[in-house]
Amino acid sequence: MEVDKVKAIFSTDEDGYITGYQQEFWDGKEWQTPFDTTDAVEVAPGDIDTIVMGATKLIDGQFVLDTSKQAELEAEANKVIPTPEQQMINALGLQNAQLAAKVTTLTEKLGGES
C-alpha cells in the first residue's frame, strides 16, 4: 500500500546532520510505527531515499544536502590507508634518506666527494 507521507524520526549529530532514521512501515495489514512518534515528522517516502547520512539536514520539513560536507565525507571514505607493510617501507625509505644526508654531510666535512 503506497502512501504520500510516512512518519519518520531522525537521529542527528551535534551539527544537525542526519545520522540515522526510523520510519513507519506497512506490515501487509496495517501501518506499524516501532518508535515513539512524539517528535516524528511526516515525509514523502521517496524523499527519505535522498538523505546522505552525515551531510543532510531536515530544515523546515525539507531535506537540505550540504554538498561540501558530502564531498568531505566521500573524500574521507575514499582515503587510501597504507597497509602496515607500506608504512614500514615508507619509514625505511625516510630513514635511508636521512642516513644518506648524514653521509653526504660527513663526507663534505672531511673534504671528500659523496
C-alpha positions, 0 to 999 in steps of 0.5 A: 500500500503506497502512501504520500507521507510516512512518519519518520524520526531522525537521529542527528549529530551535534551539527544537525546532520542526519545520522540515522532514521526510523520510519513507519512501515506497512506490515501487509495489514496495517501501518506499524510505527516501532518508535515513539512518534512524539517528535516524528515528522511526516515525509514523502517516502521517496524523499527519505531515499535522498538523505546522505547520512552525515551531510543532510539536514531536515530544515523546515520539513525539507531535506537540505544536502550540504554538498561540501560536507558530502564531498568531505565525507566521500573524500574521507571514505575514499582515503587510501590507508597504507597497509602496515607493510607500506608504512614500514617501507615508507619509514625505511625509505625516510630513514635511508634518506636521512642516513644518506644526508648524514653521509653526504654531510660527513663526507663534505666535512672531511673534504671528500666527494659523496 
